[in-house]
Amino acid sequence: MSTVGRRRIAVVGGGILGLTIALRLAGPDNEVTIIEAAPELGGLASPWEIDGLVWDRHYHVTLLSDAHTRGLLRELGLEHEMRWVETKTGYYAGGRLYPSSNTIEYLRLPLRMIDKLRIAATIIVVSRLDRWQRLEEIGLEKWLRRWSGRRALESFWRPQLRAKLGDSYREASAAFLWATVQRLYAARRSGLKKELFGYVPGGYAAILARCSEVLEGRGWRSAWTRRSRESSPEPTGWSYRSGTAEPPTSTTWW
Ligand SMILES: Cc1cc2nc3c(=O)[nH]c(=O)nc-3n(C[C@H](O)[C@H](O)[C@H](O)COP(=O)(O)OP(=O)(O)OC[C@H]3O[C@@H](n4cnc5c(N)ncnc54)[C@H](O)[C@@H]3O)c2cc1C
């Protein structure tokens, strides 16, 4: 594809957001380069291989209410391949897995009744908040301790937060819980009585491969770098100082 007269655009970060931006921009008018610090594309959605099985590094599902993700999959021609399965939830404690997919199973969990009631109240309260911006100023742990109590925080919330966010859960704000609960409630409002989780066969590896294929047809480029040190506006566009020891150390992109 000729580069004459085309705008040169750099997208820093080749996660799903960067790839989606590249998909939107790449084409006859724009020459798009994705600059990625990791050895492969995908960011948090990148796959890994265990014993020959390639699957998402982090557990990912798509809900019926995830309109943007489904829109992207549609654009990539993958939505019709999606498989939808009914969700089953479990609670693992003391070496045993307890089903917790409905109210009766939830009430049978090996937690004190008062803790179960406080956890349920916490979820109801957060689901009804519409001024979520204020939650960004409150630490998630602090907020959960206030609403669910110390015991429920330690036995119920903290193990889940650690599994999802690692030790970064300490830095997360209460808005994280708001967003998670809103997403699950929206999925339940989809009209179906049961909750369905969807995935593309092959997981995000298949989605990323398709993304690269579509981008290839639109004449994109990818550049691998260490994490950028700085980027700053310049009269002709933006300057991106790459973290690589090798040249180019600085490129002007527009
Ligand atoms: C455990 C877990 C489960 C999840 N489950 C779901 C789920 O079920 N459904 C769902 O929709 N979402 C889920 N998510 C969230 C989803 O993975 C993220 O929202 C999404 O992948 C973020 O994409 P992103 O492109 O914004 O950021 P990232 O994936 O973080 O990508 C950013 C990229 O930019 C690169 N980068 C950063 N700085 C620089 C720099 N200076 N120079 C060059 N490159 C740079 C990084 O290496 C990275 O590849 C989950 C996340 C986790 C951790």
The ligand as an SDF file (V2000), in Angstrom:
LIG
                    3D

 53 58  0  0  0  0  0  0  0  0999 V2000
   -7.9820  -11.5470   35.7790 C   0  0  0  0  0  0  0  0  0  0  0  0
   -8.6770  -10.6700   34.7680 C   0  0  0  0  0  0  0  0  0  0  0  0
   -9.9120  -11.0540   34.2520 C   0  0  0  0  0  0  0  0  0  0  0  0
  -10.5770  -10.2610   33.3260 C   0  0  0  0  0  0  0  0  0  0  0  0
  -11.7710  -10.6860   32.8370 N   0  0  0  0  0  0  0  0  0  0  0  0
  -12.4100   -9.9550   31.9090 C   0  0  0  0  0  0  0  0  0  0  0  0
  -13.6020  -10.4300   31.3260 C   0  0  0  0  0  0  0  0  0  0  0  0
  -14.1000  -11.4960   31.6670 O   0  0  0  0  0  0  0  0  0  0  0  0
  -14.2260   -9.6680   30.3970 N   0  0  0  0  0  0  0  0  0  0  0  0
  -13.6990   -8.4600   30.0190 C   0  0  0  0  0  0  0  0  0  0  0  0
  -14.3020   -7.8050   29.1520 O   0  0  0  0  0  0  0  0  0  0  0  0
  -12.5590   -7.9780   30.5460 N   0  0  0  0  0  0  0  0  0  0  0  0
  -11.9080   -8.6970   31.4790 C   0  0  0  0  0  0  0  0  0  0  0  0
  -10.7310   -8.2490   32.0170 N   0  0  0  0  0  0  0  0  0  0  0  0
  -10.2780   -6.9080   31.6630 C   0  0  0  0  0  0  0  0  0  0  0  0
   -9.6020   -6.8780   30.2760 C   0  0  0  0  0  0  0  0  0  0  0  0
   -8.5680   -7.8490   30.2180 O   0  0  0  0  0  0  0  0  0  0  0  0
   -9.0130   -5.4870   30.1200 C   0  0  0  0  0  0  0  0  0  0  0  0
  -10.0150   -4.4990   30.3350 O   0  0  0  0  0  0  0  0  0  0  0  0
   -8.4650   -5.2550   28.7140 C   0  0  0  0  0  0  0  0  0  0  0  0
   -7.6890   -6.3450   28.2610 O   0  0  0  0  0  0  0  0  0  0  0  0
   -7.6290   -3.9850   28.7910 C   0  0  0  0  0  0  0  0  0  0  0  0
   -7.1390   -3.7110   27.5170 O   0  0  0  0  0  0  0  0  0  0  0  0
   -6.2690   -2.4210   27.2870 P   0  0  0  0  0  0  0  0  0  0  0  0
   -5.7990   -2.4610   25.8800 O   0  0  0  0  0  0  0  0  0  0  0  0
   -7.0200   -1.2220   27.7400 O   0  0  0  0  0  0  0  0  0  0  0  0
   -5.0500   -2.5190   28.3040 O   0  0  0  0  0  0  0  0  0  0  0  0
   -3.9170   -3.6540   28.4210 P   0  0  0  0  0  0  0  0  0  0  0  0
   -4.4460   -5.0100   28.1250 O   0  0  0  0  0  0  0  0  0  0  0  0
   -3.2760   -3.4110   29.7450 O   0  0  0  0  0  0  0  0  0  0  0  0
   -2.9130   -3.2710   27.2520 O   0  0  0  0  0  0  0  0  0  0  0  0
   -2.0200   -2.2160   27.3660 C   0  0  0  0  0  0  0  0  0  0  0  0
   -0.8260   -2.5890   26.4790 C   0  0  0  0  0  0  0  0  0  0  0  0
   -0.0010   -1.4590   26.3680 O   0  0  0  0  0  0  0  0  0  0  0  0
    1.3510   -1.8520   26.5430 C   0  0  0  0  0  0  0  0  0  0  0  0
    2.0320   -0.6570   27.0530 N   0  0  0  0  0  0  0  0  0  0  0  0
    1.7250    0.0080   28.1880 C   0  0  0  0  0  0  0  0  0  0  0  0
    2.5330    1.0900   28.2950 N   0  0  0  0  0  0  0  0  0  0  0  0
    3.3290    1.0880   27.1880 C   0  0  0  0  0  0  0  0  0  0  0  0
    4.3580    1.9630   26.7280 C   0  0  0  0  0  0  0  0  0  0  0  0
    4.6950    3.0540   27.4150 N   0  0  0  0  0  0  0  0  0  0  0  0
    4.9900    1.6860   25.5640 N   0  0  0  0  0  0  0  0  0  0  0  0
    4.6160    0.5820   24.8340 C   0  0  0  0  0  0  0  0  0  0  0  0
    3.6430   -0.2850   25.2400 N   0  0  0  0  0  0  0  0  0  0  0  0
    3.0200   -0.0210   26.4000 C   0  0  0  0  0  0  0  0  0  0  0  0
    1.2820   -3.0060   27.5210 C   0  0  0  0  0  0  0  0  0  0  0  0
    2.4210   -3.8440   27.4150 O   0  0  0  0  0  0  0  0  0  0  0  0
    0.0100   -3.7110   27.0740 C   0  0  0  0  0  0  0  0  0  0  0  0
    0.2390   -4.6930   26.0900 O   0  0  0  0  0  0  0  0  0  0  0  0
  -10.0180   -9.0270   32.9260 C   0  0  0  0  0  0  0  0  0  0  0  0
   -8.7720   -8.6330   33.4300 C   0  0  0  0  0  0  0  0  0  0  0  0
   -8.0980   -9.4490   34.3310 C   0  0  0  0  0  0  0  0  0  0  0  0
   -6.7510   -9.0190   34.8510 C   0  0  0  0  0  0  0  0  0  0  0  0
  1  2  1  0
  2  3  1  0
  2 52  2  0
  3  4  2  0
  4  5  1  0
  4 50  1  0
  5  6  2  0
  6  7  1  0
  6 13  1  0
  7  8  2  0
  7  9  1  0
  9 10  1  0
 10 11  2  0
 10 12  1  0
 12 13  2  0
 13 14  1  0
 14 15  1  0
 14 50  1  0
 15 16  1  0
 16 17  1  0
 16 18  1  0
 18 19  1  0
 18 20  1  0
 20 21  1  0
 20 22  1  0
 22 23  1  0
 23 24  1  0
 24 25  2  0
 24 26  1  0
 24 27  1  0
 27 28  1  0
 28 29  2  0
 28 30  1  0
 28 31  1  0
 31 32  1  0
 32 33  1  0
 33 34  1  0
 33 48  1  0
 34 35  1  0
 35 36  1  0
 35 46  1  0
 36 37  1  0
 36 45  1  0
 37 38  2  0
 38 39  1  0
 39 40  1  0
 39 45  2  0
 40 41  1  0
 40 42  2  0
 42 43  1  0
 43 44  2  0
 44 45  1  0
 46 47  1  0
 46 48  1  0
 48 49  1  0
 50 51  2  0
 51 52  1  0
 52 53  1  0
M  END
$$$$
